[in-house]
Every structure is written in structure tokens, then in C-alpha cells.
Amino acid sequence: MLKRWLKKFIFRPSSGSVDSSFQPYTSTSERPSVELADASAILNLFSRCADVKHHTYTLNALEERSSVLFVFCEGMSDSQHMIHEVVLPRLQRFYETYGFTDAGMLQSASQLQMERLSDDNWQRKATQQVFDGKLLIYIPALRIICSVDIAKLPARKPEESNVEVSVRGAKDCFVEELATNAALVRKRIKSPSLAYEQIVLGERTQTRIGLMYMYDIADPKVIQEVKQRLQKITIDGVFSATELEEMIEPTWALFPLMAYTGRPDFTVNCLTNGRFVILVDGTPAALIGPANLMLLIKTPEDIHFTALSSTFGQMLRLLGLFVSLMLPAFWLCLLSYHQDQLPFYLLATLTVNRLGIPLSTGLEMFLALIFLEMLREAGVHLPTSIGSTLTVVGGLILGDAAIRAGILSPGIVVIGAITHVFGATLTNQALGGAVSILRIILFIFSCIFGLYGFFLGVFLLLVLLAALQSFGVPYLAPVSPPFFRDMPYAFFRLPLAWKRKRPKMLHTIDDTNRGEQSE
């Protein structure tokens, strides 16, 4: 105790002799600069990361100043080849020639593409560089930290998508690597008018987001709005494109306000029409906006088939949308409230088939819809071979068993099967999910109020769709508000020789598709 007291009071330095190098932290937000960093500070930064390796090398065994510290993430970089065959030999040649005397000389004469970390918030920058696959080089003699790109990130090669099947189109699809996805688009648009910007979102995940658009075609107001919405996002992490879509679009919208695709050819088609594309690192798909209902009906294969066959397929998908949404509710109205609207022989057959069924028509239809939704959900999450088998065989066996057991009538099973088949024509899974929810809501309206409830539900649905906008573009365009020039191209796949204008509803700068504008 006496010794501590003497040190505290007798050997206390006066105010005039306080060591000027001692600068206590007054706030937890203050961080030491790179100049104050040492090897222990760098190693402590990654002390809990077992996959981060560090090695100390001496470039000249006779000189202590020649030591360097290497820090890299195992599995994210090509450490074995790059460090021993490229980085170390070049650093050694540089040291033998110049020595560690000037940091500027190190960056220019070392024959390495070195990036020096700035003094501001060096811990965060060092962390991001290491987990991006780069090599951190700390030189104690110069008290600086530099990084060299030796990244070799885990990635898979572009291959055919299992969701968007390609018949005549390209077989390469997006992967989980952002740079690869951007290259797949750039390979198809060899023009400087394709703008590509990157931002980083997520305080912890540091997810890279890519924004692509044709700067001489896309509406500048739309692009500015997208950038503002992205800059306003503050969150710990971005893990998927769907999460990003929810953060930049209103959460109350039941329908998807952005399209998605895993096909670069369809992405390029949307870009040249005046839309923008958002790529998310780690997601093998692209978000496309502005999106309207007719864009969600289209498929990537439409541009690879003739105009007549593509138009026929698009009409079938549009019919599938309306039938899968409205058929169960409309059939329930006829059976429960308006039997006089059915043909007599059909009504007699349905009545005979319902003999012995203990459930009401509404409850019977509800059970059939829930059963089909469960089959669809199971088929999505199971492996492809098992899922397709379960959906087909399970539907046939259980449907036949339900009829034989007297739980469901054959008419209800047929209506449910038709609804399921027509709904399968919707290739956009987000749109299919919205249709499933609205089908149940419309069914409840019809079950309570009959045809009045059915038409009321349809009217409210139209009001909802008319109120939706995707980055200023009406969701029901070009029907509401009417864009007469765009209507034929929205509902039909016309020959390319007839298409001389881009969609008017997108308010593009260059509304012709006959080449770039001359400046």
C-alpha cells in the first residue's frame, strides 16, 4: 500500500511534464489511426477468427527493420501461390534495392498493386479487406498497412437454371458472385452507355450491391429515386435480394413491385427497354424495376420464340392468372347461392355426387384449396425429383381417396385441380404467392356474400392494383392509365420489325430502339 501511495503522489509528473504522446480516449467511438497501429493491434482485431492466418517474414536476416507481417483469410485467398511466389519475392527485391525508407516508393516501385489503408477508421477497412480475400501487409519500419489483392473467393461456374428452364435461350445463368453476374450482363452489352455502380449495405455483412442501367435510355428521375432509397437503408445485414426489395419498396404491397430473374438474356432485354437492374452479392438472381403486372407475366423464353408462339403462351399465362385467382370463389357462389345459373343436367350431376358429403360446399372447397397449397409448398421445398413425384402422385392418390371416403365431391376436386394447374403457368413465384393469398380472401368474400361478395372483392382488388406504383410507373400500365402505343406490345409479342419505339410508360430518354443517339 505504501509503495502504491508513493507512486501515486510523490512520483506523479507535474502538469508541465506530462508526456505529450499519451492521449487518453475520451469516447468509445474514437479509434487509433494507422500510424498508432502495431502488430498486436492488428492481431487482436482478428483474435476470434480462426480462419484468419498471420505470418511474420524477415526479408533480410541481418536487419530487424526488414520484418513484415502478413494477414489473410484462409479459403478466401490464393495464399499458397501468391504469397510465396509473387508477393514475397517482389518485396524482397524492393527491400534489397531501396529499403523501407519511403512509403510512396513502396507503392510505386514494388511491382505490386498495393493499396495503402488511410488513417480514418483503419480497423473497419482492414477487416473488410481481409474478408474480401486480400492480403494485409504491415510494415513496422514504416508504420503503415497496405493490401494486395490475392482473392480467390468460393464460386461456382454459370450453369443452366433449374427454375427458369431454357429451351432455345442461353444456358448460362447468374451465380452467387457479384462480379461474375455483372460480367454476364456486360458480355451482352458492349457499350459504355451501360452504367454500373456499386454500394455496400449492411453494417456487419458489408454486402456489395450493384446497380446497372443504360444512362442514355433510362429515366434519370427513376435512377435518382433508386439511389436515394438504397442510401437510406441502415441495417445489420442484407442476405438476399428479397430482403433488399422489401426495404426499397412499400411493405403493404401484396403484389411484387419488382421482377426477378436468373437469366442474363432477359436482364439485358429489360435494360435496353429502359429499366434498371439490381444485383446482390450472394444471390443468383437480379431485381428488375420498374415492374408492372404485364412484365411479371412474361418469361425469358418469349424473346427466343416466334411472335405467334410467344403471344399464344403469354395469353395462356394471362388466362391462368385470372382462372387460378377467381375460379374457386366463382364456383362457390354458383353452388351455394345461385344454383339457377347452372345448366340443369350439370346441377343434377353435382347434386347426386354430393349425396352423403357431411361438409358444406364452402368448407369442402376450403379444404381442397388448403390441400393443394400444402402439396405445392411441399413440392417447392423438397428435391426436384421427389417434389414433382409427390405433387402428382400425392394429388392423384389423396384426391381419389377423399372422393371414395365421402369427404370431398368430384366436382370440388376437379375445380381444385384446374386451379392448381392454371396457377402453375405463373413462372414468377412472388406473383404466384400473391395470387394464392388473394384467392383465399376472394373465397371468403364469396362464401359470406355470394356473387355480391365476389364482385366486391374483384372491385377492391382492382382498386388496390390501380393504386400501386413501381418507381412512378403505374402497376396496371399500359391499361390504366392508358398508353395506347404500348398496349399491343404488352399483350402480344409482335414481330421485331414492327417494334420501333420503347415503352412510353417508362419515360425513356431515347424512345427509339434503332441504335444509340448521336451526341
N, C-alpha and C positions, 0 to 999 in steps of 0.2 A: 504494500500500500504506500509506504514512504517513497519507494522508487517511482511509482506512478505519479505521486504528487509532485515530486521534484521535476520530473519530465514535463508535467503539465504546466507548472507555474514558473519554475526557475529557468528552464531551458526553452521557454516559449519565445519565438522570434518576435522582434518588435514589428510595428506596422510598416516601418520603412525598409525592413529587410526581408519582407515576405518574398518567397520565390515566385517570380513572375510567370514561370512555366506552369505553376499549379493553378488550374482553372476548374473549380468545383462546378458540377452540373446543378443548375437551379431548377431544371424541369426535366421530366422523363422524356419529353419529346426531343430534347437536344441530343445530337449524335456526334461522335467524334468524326473528324474528317479523315480523308485518306492519308494525309500527312501524319496524323497521330496513330494510324493503324500499325500494328505489328503482327508477327506471325501468330501469336497466341490469340489476338482478337479475331483473326480470320478463322482459325481452327475452332474457337469457341462458337462461332456463328453456325458451324455445321457439326457441332459435337453430338447432336442427337440423330444425325443422318448416317446410318451405317453404310449406305451406298455411295457416300461421298468419300473419295480417297485423296490422300495427300502424300507427297514425297518431296524431300529436300535433296537437291543436287548441288554439287560443287563443281563449277566449271574449271577451276584451277586449284589443285590440291594445296598449293603453296600460299594461296591468298584467301583470307577469310572473306573478303569483300565479294568473292565470286559466287557465293551461295544464292540459290533461288528456291522458292517454294512453289510447287505445282499443286493445284487443287482442281479436281474434276469429278464428275458424277459417272460412276460405273454403269454401263448399259446405255447411257445417253450419248457416248462419245467413242470415237475410234482411238482410244488411248494407247493401246499397244503399238500401233503402227505410227501414228502421228507424233507422239512424244519422243520415241527413241530414234526414229528415222528422219524426222523433219525438224521438230522444234528444238530439241537439244543440240544437234549438230550445228544448226544455224546460230543459236545463241552462243555456243562455244566459239565459233569463228568470229562472231562480233566482239566477244569479250577479249579475245586474243589480239584483235586489231585496235579496238577503241577503248576497251574497259568500260566500267559502269561509272561514267562521269557526267553524261548529259542524257536526260530522259528524251528530249527531242531527237537526238541522234539515234537512240534506241528504236524509235518508231520508224525512222526513215531508212536506216542502214542495216537493220537486222534481217531483211528479206522475209519478214513475217508480217502478215496483215494484222498488226496489233492495234487494239483499241484501249486507250487509257481510260480508266474509270475516273469520273470527275469527283470533286470533293463533296458534293451535296448528296447526302443520304447514300453513302457508298455501300452500306450493308444490304440495302434492298437491291441495288444494282448488281452487286456481286452474287447475291442469291439467284436473281433472275438469269444471270449469265451462266452460272454453273448448271442450273436445271434446264437451260436451253441446249446443253451439250457442249458448252465452250470450256476452254481451259483457262483457269486463273493463274497468272504468274505474278508472284510477289517478290520484289527485289529489295531486300533490306538496305542495300547500299544507297539506293535512290529513294527509298520510302514511297514507292509507287506500286499500284496494282494495274496490270494490263490483262487483256483477254485475247485469246486466239481461238478462232473457230475450228474445232475438231469434231463437230457434231456428227453423230450417226444415230439418229433417232429411230426407235422401233417403228416400222411402217410396213404396209402390205402393198402389193402392186395393184394397179387398177384392173378390175375384172368385171364380168357381167353381173348386173344387179339381180337379186332374187325376187325383188318386189316389182320393179318396172322391167318386165321381160322385153328384150329387144328381138324383134323378128327380122327386120331389114335395116335397122339403125345401127349405130356404133355400139360396140361391146364394152368399151371402157367406161367406167363409172367412177364417181367420186369415192375417195377413201378418207381416212381419218387425219391425214396430213394436210395442213392448210396450203403449204407451198405447192404440193402436188395438184391439189384441186384448182388453184389459180393457174397453174401451168396447163392443165387440161382445157381451160377456157381460153387462155392466151394462144394456145396452139391453133385454135379455130378462128380467132380474130387477130390477125397480124396487122393491127392498125394502132397508131398512137392515140387515136380517139378513145380507146378503151382505157378508162381511168381505173386505177386500183389503189385504194387507200387502206391502211391498217391502223387499228387502235387496239389497246389492251384493256380488257374488262375483268373485274374480279380482283379484290384486294389480296386474296390468298391464292387463287388458282392462276392468276395472270394469263387469262385465256386470250389468245390473239383472234381478232375479228377482222375479216376482210370485206370491204365494200367495193363492188365493181359496178360501173355504169359507163355508158357512152356519153362523154361530156358534150358532144355536139348534137346529140339526139334527145337525151332525157331532159325532162322539165327541171330547170335549176331550183325551183321552189320545192319540188319533191325531194331532191337530193339534199337541200339545206335542211329540210324538216327531218329527214332520216338522221343526218349528222347530229342535230340538236337532241333528238331522242336518245341516240346512243351515248352522247356525252353526259346526259342526265342520269344514267344508270349508275348506282352505287350499291354494290352487293359483294358478299364474300367470294362467291364463285359462280361461274357460268359453265354448266355441264352439258348443255345440249342446245340445239337450235330452237327447240320448242320453248324452253325457258326464256331465251332471248326474245322470241316472238311475243310471249306474254308480257314482257317488260316494255316493249315498244308499242304495243297495241292495247286498246281498252280491254280490261278483263271481263266486262259484262257481255261482250260479243260472243254469241253462241257459235256462229259460223267462223271458220278460219278467214282472217283478213290478209293472210299471206300464203302463197302457194309454196310447195316444196318439191324438190326433185333430186334424184341422184344421177341424172343423165346430163352430161355436159352439152350435148347437142341441143336439147330442149332449153337449157340455160342460155346458150348463145342466141337461139331464136327469140327468147324473151328480151335479151339485151338489145338486139337490133330493132326491136319494136318500141323501145323507149323505156323499158322497165329497169329496175336496179336489182342487184343480187347481193345477198349477204352470205358469206362463208364463215363458219365457226370451226376453229381448230378442235379436232377430236370428233367431229360429226361428219359422216359421209353423205351429206345432203346440203343443198343450197336453198335458202329462203328467197322467194321472188316476190317483189311488190312493184307497184300497187297491183292488187289482185281483185278481180271481180268474180261473180258466180260462174260466168262462162269460161273463164280461164281454168277454174277448178274442174270443169267438165272435160277439158281437152287432155290428151295423153301425148307423151313424147313420140309415139309411133305415127301420129297423124301426119307429120311432115314427110314421112318416108313412104307413104302410100299415095295412090292416085286420088284425085279430088273427089271422085264419086264414092269410092270405098270409104274414105275418111269421113265424108259427110254422112254416109249411112251409119257408120259406127258412132259418130257424135250424136245423131238423132236417137239411136238406141240408148245411149247413156243418159240423154236428157229425159227420155221416156222412163228409164229405170229410176231416175231421181224422183219423179212425180209419183210413179206407181208404188215404189217402196215406202214413200212418205205417207200417202193418202189411202191406199187400198184397204188396210185393216180397219181404219176408222170409218171409211165409207161403207164397207161391207157390214160392219156392226150396226150402223144406222139403218140399213135396209132390213136386216134380220130382226132387229129389236123394235123399231118404231114404224117402219114404212114397208111392211110386207106386201102391200098392194102394188108396189112399184116393181116387184119381181114377176117374171113370167110364171104362169100357173103351174106348169109341169116342173119347172125348177124349184118352185116353192114346195110342191108336193114331195119331190125327192129329198130336199133338205129336211123337211118335217119328219119324214119316215126315218131318215138317218139319225135324227136326234132323239128318237124314242129310246128311253132308258138312260139318257145322259143326265146325271144328277146336278150338273153345273148349269148356271145361266150362260147365255150367249156371251155376255161381256166378260165374265170370269174365264170362260173357256178360251176366248180369244187372247185374253191377257196371259194365261198360262202358255199358250202356243208361242206368243211373241217372246216371253221370257226364256222359254226353252230354246228357241232359235238363237237368241242373243247369247245364251250360255254356250251353245255349240260354236258360234262364231268366235267368242272370246277364247275358248279352249283351243280352237284351230290356229289362232294367231300366236299364242304363246308356246305351243308345242312345236317340236321339229317339223320340217315341211312334210316329210313322208308320213309321219304319224298324224299330223294335224289334218291333212287332206283326207286320210282314211277315216279318222274319227268323225269328221264333218259329214261325209257322205254315208258311210255305213251306219254310224250312230243315228243320223237323222232318219234313215230308212227303217232301221230296226225299232227304234223307240217310237217313231210315228205309227208304224203298223201295230206295235204292242199297245199303244194308247187307244187306238181305234178298237182293237179286239177286246180290251179291258173295259170299254164303255166310258172312258174318261174324256176323250175328245171325239168329235164327229168328223167324218171325212171331209166335209166342206171347210171346216176351220183349218184342218191340216193342209189342205190344198192352198188356201189363201195364205197361210203362213209360209209355205214353201215358195209360192210365187213371190211373196215379199222378199224373202231371203235371196232368191236368185236374181231378181231385178236390182236389189241393193248391192249385189256383188259386182255390178257393172261400174260402180263408182270406184275409180282407182285411187282417189285421194282419201286416205284413211281418216284424216281430220274431218272431211266433209261427211264421210260415212258415219262417224261417231255423232256428229251433229244431227244427221237425219234420224239415227236411232233414238236419240233423246226426244226430238220433236215428234216422232211417230207415237211415242208413249203419251206425250202431252196432248196431241190431237186425238188420240184414242180416248183419253179421259174426258175431254170436252164432248166427244160424240156419245160416250157412254152415259153422260148425265143429261145432255140437252138434245140428243138426236141430231138430225140434219142441221138444226139451228146452231148447235154447238160446233158441228163440223165446219160450217161456213164462217162462224165467228172465229174459230181457230185459224182457218186459212187467211181470213182478213187480218188478224193480228200478226200472223207470220209475214204477210206482205208488207205491213207497216214496219215491222222490225227490219226486214231486208231493205226497204226503201230508206230507212234512217241510217243504215250502215255506210261508212265510207272508209276506204283504204288509202291513206295519204292523199285525201282530197278527191279521189276517184269514187263515184257512186258505185255501190255494190251491184246494183241491178243494171248498170250501164252495159250496153247501149240502149236498153229498153226504157229505163226510167233513170234519169231524163233521156229523152230520145236522141240518139245520134244516128241519123238515117244513113249516113255514109258507112258507118261501122256495122250496121245490123247484118248485112249479107255475110260479112266475114266472121261475125260472131256465131251465127247459127250454121253456116255452111263452110266447107273447105273448098273455096273457089280456086280455079287454076291460077298459078303464079303469074301468068301473063296478064291476068286481069287485075292483079293487086299492084297498084302504083302508089298508094298512099298508106302511111302508117295510121294506127288508130287515133282518131281525133280526140277521143275521151282522155288520152294520156297527155295531151297538150305538149307534144314534142316540138323541139326547135326546128329540126329538119323533118318535115312531114312526108317527104318522098323517100322511096327505097331504091333509088337509081344511082347510088353512089354518094360519096362524101361531098359536102358543099365546098366550093372553092372559096378560099379566104382572100 
